């Protein structure tokens, strides 16, 4: 673009703008539009884009190497599983009691003494369950304060009744 010094700046800008538009039109006609579907008359002119080549700095590994690596990891994991100690594997079996004398033991006729739980201790357990339920459901208001106070009082009463 040679500029003419006698030419007005507005005229020069208009001419440059027309030349840029003409070049864009030529390039657009050659490449086609990226925003519109291809017209049927240009189907013969369209070329398939080449597939991107694999990067040269990262060689790909053959499939058999990946399979061998997976198999090796599996075998090593299985071997380590056998080497790790198992619960009860090294434990000695409980000794069997020696056989009793020739006379059989007399059958028991008396029953074992039953433990009687004081009523206050049962109340303590119930209040404790209520308090834990409020804590696990994330209730942090007056209900929790009342339940905790009732549990504390019931616990103290239980200790008094259960102590000799």
WORA-V561158 format. One record per pair of residues at least 4 apart in sequence whose C-alpha atoms are under 6 Angstrom apart, sorted by the first residue. I is the first residue (numbers start at 1). J is the second residue. D is the distance in whole Angstrom. If there is no record, write none. Layout:
i=I j=J d=D
i=I j=J d=D
This chain:
i=24 j=28 d=6
i=28 j=32 d=5
i=120 j=154 d=6
i=120 j=157 d=6
i=120 j=158 d=5
i=121 j=158 d=5
i=124 j=151 d=6
i=124 j=154 d=5
i=124 j=155 d=5
i=127 j=151 d=5
i=128 j=151 d=6
i=131 j=147 d=6
i=134 j=139 d=5
i=135 j=139 d=6
i=140 j=144 d=6
i=151 j=155 d=6
i=158 j=162 d=6
i=159 j=163 d=6
